[in-house]
Structure formats: C-alpha cells, structure tokens
Amino acid sequence: MSAAPKVDRIEPANWFVGMKNPSLQLMVYGTGIRNAEVTTDYAGVSIDSLVRLDSPDYLLVYLNLKGAQPGTMTLQFKVGKKTQKVSYPLLQREMNGDERMGFTNADVLYMLMPDRFASGRDNDPVKGMRNYRVDRSQPSLRHGGDLEGIRQHLDYFNELGVTALWFTPVLENDSPDNEAGYSTYHGYATTDYYRVDPRFGTNDEYRQLIREAHQHGLKVVMDMIFNHCGFEHPWVANMPSKDWFNLPEWLEGNPEGKTNERFQQTSYKLTPVMDPYASKIDMRETVEGWFVPTMPDLNQKNPHVMTYLIQNSKWWIETVGIDGIRMDTYPYADREGMARWMQELDAEYPNFNTVGETWVTEPAYTAAWQKGSRLSTANSYLKTVMDFSFFDKLSQAKNEETDPWWKGYNRIYNSLVYDYLYENPSNVMAFIENHDTDRFLGNGKDSLALKQALALLLTINRTPQLYYGTEILMNGTKEVTDGHVRKDFPGGFPGDKKNAFTPEGRTQAEQAMFSWLSRLLHWRQGNEVIIRGSQTQFIPYQGVYVIARQHGGRTVLTILNGTSQPAVMSVARYAEVIGTTSVATDVITGRHVRLDKDVNLRPRQTLIVEF
C-alpha cells in the first residue's frame, strides 16, 4: 500500500505572472515525493514536465504560466490513490521588468558587511540555528550586525554622498561555528536561497529596508553566490541527483565531510577558463574543485541546477526590489551556465545591472568577460566586471615615487591604456579595497595617499565602489585573519564608546577625511562631465599625473603629485585640455586656481579642478 504524498516544501514558495519566460520550475521537497503525479486545473497553467531525480525526496515540476492571471493555484500530488492538495500563490508584479533600473557609472557603491556595520536590535540567540555565538572580541565570529542597524543609518549614507549600497550576502548561513573559532558571519555559505538569515532579520525586513533606501535615493545591490553553497544546505545531506554538485565522491561514507584523498579543492587559478591552451586537468581543478571543504561546488552544467539559480535571482528582484546583483567568484562557475543566467536576466530586465567578481589583474582577462566582448568567442552577457588591475596597480603605486617610466602612477596610466579592450569602460567597477583585501591604509593612516586614490576612483571613467569605513580612516590587514579588514563600524553597536556616525564622535583627522570625501561625492552626483565625459590621460611628467574629463564645454582635471617632494605642473604641457582658460575652481575648497601659469604642488597633493 503506497503512502500518502507529503510535500514539505516548494521552492520558490510563490511566483509572478506576466514574465517574458512563462516557464516555472518548482522544486518540491518531501519524503518519497519523486513518485507523485501532479495535476492542476488553474486557468492558463499547464504542466510541461515532471523530472524525477535520483533522490526519492525531490520532484521537479515544470509549469507553463503563459496564460495565467494572479491568484491561488491548487496543485494536486497523487501517489497511488492518495493525494495531497497544495495551494500555490501566483502574484501580480509591481512593475514590468524593463522598468527596473540598475546601478550605473553615475552611482557610487558603498560596500558593507551587515554583521560588522551596525546592530539595530537585541542579539538574543535565534532558536533553531546551529551552534553559534556572538562575540565581538573574536574577529572571525559573529558580531551581531543586522538589517535594522543598516536601516537606522540610511541618513548617514545620504550625508556621505554615496548612491548605492552593496551588502555582502544576507541569505541564511546556518553553519555552526567551528572549533578554531571561525563562523560564516560573512554570508558566503548559503544554506537557504530563499530566506534572509534570521540573525540579520526577515525577508519582510529586507524588503522594507530596500523600500526605505529607495526613499532616500539609494539603490541596493544584492550579493549572490552561484558557484557554491554552504555544507549545511539540505542538498548536501540528501543530494537531489548525483550530478547536483561537482566532484562529490569524497562525501560517500563521509557525511561529516572530512577531507580525504578524494577531495579536490579549486586551484584558485582563473586563467585556464580563458586560456586557449588550457589543459583539461587545470580547467577541472579551477571550475569543478570546491572553494573550501565547507562550501560544496554546485554543478551549473546541470540545467536544473541553473534553472533553480536563475529563478532565485528573478524572485529576489521581484520580491524585494533589488537594483543590482554582485556575483561572487564568477569565473569559478560554468561559463555557459552563467551566460544563460545573464542572458535570461537581460531579456527580462534589460536596464538591470550585474557585476561579476573576476579576480585576475590583467585587463585583457577582465575585458573578455564583459558583455559583447570581441576578445571572446563566447558572450558572457555580463554587463559589469571588476577592475582588479586598477586595484593591483594602485596597491603598488601608493608605496612608490612616480618616476619617468614604470613606478608610481605610471602603473595606473599603463593600466588605463588598455581600456580599448573593453566594450564599455564605464561598466567596469573600480575599487581601492574590499572585504577580501587589505585595507588601503594597511595598518597606517596615510590620508594623503588615500585622497589621491579616492580622487582617481571617483573621477576616471569607471563605476566606483567604496568600502565601509574608508571615510573615517578605518584600516587593517589580513596578516592574521580576514576579520581584521572587516572590523565593526564604531558607533554601530550597543556599548560602543565611540560613535563615528556623528561629527562629534570622530577624531579631527577622521572628520577631515569624511568632509573631504563627502564634498567630492556630492559634487560627483549627477555630474555629466564625470558620467558621460571623454577622458584624456597624460603620461606622468616630472612626477605629476593628470587626467582630464570633458563634456558639454566643461572640463575637470584630476592632478596628482605622485612624489614625496614638491612638484610643478607645467600648464603648457596640458594646453590641449586647458585651452585659453586662466582660472579654474578647486572642487573641494571652492578656491580659484590659476591656470595661466605653472601650478605648484605640495608633496603628494591631490587637486581636482573644474572650468
């Protein structure tokens, strides 16, 4: 006698009518559910296919919603003579996909880690979560930041002058703290793709935060990870199919996931993905090897896996109204599968934007990943890529004197000369630091070098990204642990003796840096010269590096003394962009700067002028 079907869960839990792609994959979880037959009599909905996976506890139901209207659909699951009826909501969309506008180079993204930014509520233990503790004295444990803490500081972002917020992942990471004192506070080990981690808040709170951010003129970018999930995801203990993950053989008879001779970790070398001479073993290690043993590597070659992930992106766009996606570890995943994801998103949301993490420091590699690249035979459809070349060259230049040839700002010049490789340099995201790198300041407080880096970042032809706390001189290195570059924002947590969210809580140096950067950011907002202007750069001359942006009869000059000695900008050399202009305005101070005679520069001086 067959048992009655028991549906424990369906992902996604609801869907939206009126999508350009009418197909919907339902992943049904339940003991023995694989054998069920499924029917519905909901108008405008048909069942295209049922996919019975290797595990008896999953069933994939593919529906066609082409003629469906909003309402509650009833799905009937039948095993033998026994049935179970399940209600399934089909919702009206808030807007058409082409009305959703993504981030652009007119924006400045502010990246923050929710766990480390601010806490807005009590940090009582969340029932039902695997073993964890909140301990701010430990750099690799959870510190208790949450979505409410971010919401309470939306005015701060407006005061600073950024226009978009990128949070590191907010989805559930229900992995226990390990014996070495490490946790998944960072968010990159997803255990539920449809649930905000309850330590951060709820799905509804995430949606409300985004709504209020929009009311503050702020866009929100969601960090996603398709390459891997967390070890505690239900898929690991009960794999839907043998090919749901890459190289899972080492888990056979090893449910705790202790590494053995069958385990293969990624090489972390991304070059084979684009190497025309790549060996099969190198490619396999890069793409199929696991990021770490606790992050199982998803197999994007499996079309059902990829459909699940594509739908998840659409669900979050429709459900909470995100304005962009940042995709982690982009080249580690299957190239064709990721291109399919991007192509589907682009078809549904043509004005949306996604940035992919492509961590190789050569511009040719990065450019080949951009949508429509002439450098690649396979179109990625990825609109925005990350400029690790700029980061890498700047990290070297900041410690050097700019000489007549290669050092100092010659490195930046020699990186930007390759912008002809990009289909759209404006859709390249530049940054000077992030959560995976040392802070730009290292363990120091060199504000002169920082101002030069920020001046470049915010005036060149790029989409700029800042990292939280830079505006108040937060520093740190990864020598001991990543947690030292992910410190708590002072004033964001109960009991903090210092509140750097306010001018009164900042030191004189911190306030000076905040004011300088805020002035520059507000000046940049809506500035057509920076957003649309042509770019002319001059080879560093006598230690001075000059970049000009021009549009509509207006000019902006970014002038950097790349040496620790006084320098002179010989204005005659820059006549082609200065023309007959005799006086410009310093965008930070508002003071006049004479351009009819040479400009004397202090050691490491940053000067941005407009006329």
Secondary structure, DSSP 8 states (H G I E B T S, - for coil): --------EEESS-EESS-SS-EEEEEEE-TTGGG-EEE---TT-EEEEEE--SSTTEEEEEEE-TT--SEEEEEEEEETTEEEEEEEEEE--SS-GGG-----TT--EEEE-HHHH---S-----TT--S--B-TTSTTSB----HHHHHTTHHHHHHHT--EEEES--EE------TTS---TT--S-SEEEEE-TTT--HHHHHHHHHHHHHTT-EEEEEE--SB--TTSHHHHS-SSTTSBSS-GGGTT-TT----TT--B-----GGGT-TT--HHHHHHHHHSBSBTTB-BB-TTSHHHHHHHHHHHHHHHHHH--SEEEETTGGGS-HHHHHHHHHHHHHH-TT--EEE----S-HHHHHHTBTT-TT-SS---B-EEE-HHHHHHHHHHTTS---SSSSTTHHHHHHHGGGGG-S-GGGEEEES--TTS--TTTTS--HHHHHHHHHHHHHSSSEEEEETTGGGT----SSS-GGGGS---TTSSTT-S--TTSGGGS-HHHHHHHHHHHHHHHHHTT-HHHHH-EEEEEEEETTEEEEEEEETTEEEEEEEE-SSS-EEE-GGGGHHHHTT--EEEETTT--EEE-SS-EEE-TT-EEEEE-
